Amino acid sequence: MFTKPRKSVPGELVQGTLDMLILKTLCRGPLHGYAIAEFIESASDEILHVEEGALYPALHRLELRGLLAADWGLSENNRRAKFYRLTAAGRRQLAEEASYWIRMTAGIARIMETA
């Protein structure tokens, strides 16, 4: 059975990568949700776009898993915001996911380079 190739949506994240990107972003230090989304977009040269509807559930999920900790504080424009930071478990999880991601993308690249 053949399926029609799925057209990708500009800025669409590869399934399963948002958690890893959040963890990687927070290696730089604590940030609130909007700043996390802004960093991912900026660091990807505006190729990746993180929707609020995906970001905040991911942050909550990571916090429940003990990979992030959060405290309330004031944002740059003096608004109350929840600031997230990596926990030791979050750093370990990031190392595992990054290692897997590097192996996976290298394998895909090898396949894509074949004639």
N, C-alpha and C positions, 0 to 999 in steps of 0.2 A: 504494500500500500504506500502510495506517495502522498506527501502532504505539501501544500503550498508553502514556500518559505515565508516566515513571519517577518513583516516589515518592522524594523526597530523604531522606537520613538526617540527623537533626539533627546539626549540627556538621561535616558533610561538607564538605571543601574542594573548590572548583572545580578540575577537572583542570588541572595546570600552574601552580598558584599557590603551592604550598608553597615552591619554590625562591625565588621573589620575596619571600615573607613572611619567610623565613629571612634573606635578604640585608638586607631592610629592618630587621628586628629587630637585626641586628648593626651597623647604623649607630650605635647607641647606645653601642657598645663591646663588648669581648670577653665572651662568655658560654659556659657549658657547655650541653650538649644539653637537660637538664631545664629549665634557666632559659629557654632559647629557647622551648620548648613552653609553659611557664607564662606568658611574656610574651604570646605570640600569643593564648592563651586569655583572659588578663586584658584585654588591649587590645581584644579583640573583644567585650567584655562577655559572655564565656563562650559566644559563638555558635559559634566555631571551636574544634575539638578536634584536636590533633595526636597521632596514635598513634605510639608508639615504633617500630613496624614500618615506618612511613613516614619518620619524622624522621631516624633514624640512617643509613639508606641515602642519603637526600638530602644530609645533611652530608658523607658520604664522597664522593658524586658531585661536590658543589661543591668539595670540597678537591682531588680529582683533576683537575678542570678549571682549577684555579688561582684560583678565585674566593674561596676561603677559605684561611686558614692556621690551624694549630692548635698549641697547646703544652699540655703537661700542667701542672696546678697543683692547688691545694686549693680545694674548694668551701666554701661558707659553713659547712658542718657538718664541716669538716676531712677530707673524703673526697677521694681522688685523682680528678680529673676532667679531661677534655680540653676546653680553652677554645678557641673558634673566634673568628676575627676576619676582617673583610673585607680583601681585598687591593685594590690599585688596579684590577685587572681586575674584581674583584667590584663595586666602585663603578660602573664603566662599565656593566657588565651590568645592575645595578639601575636605572640611569638609563634604559637602553633598554627594559627590561621595564616600568618604571613608566609611561613615555610610551605604550607600546603598550596597557597595561592601561587607562589613562585614556581613550584613544581608543575602545577596545573597549567599555568599560562605558557610555560616553556614547552610542555607537551603539545598544547594547541598550536603554538607558533610553528613547531616542527611539522605538524600535519598541514598547516596552511601554506607552508613553503614548498610542499611537494607539488610536482607537475601533474 
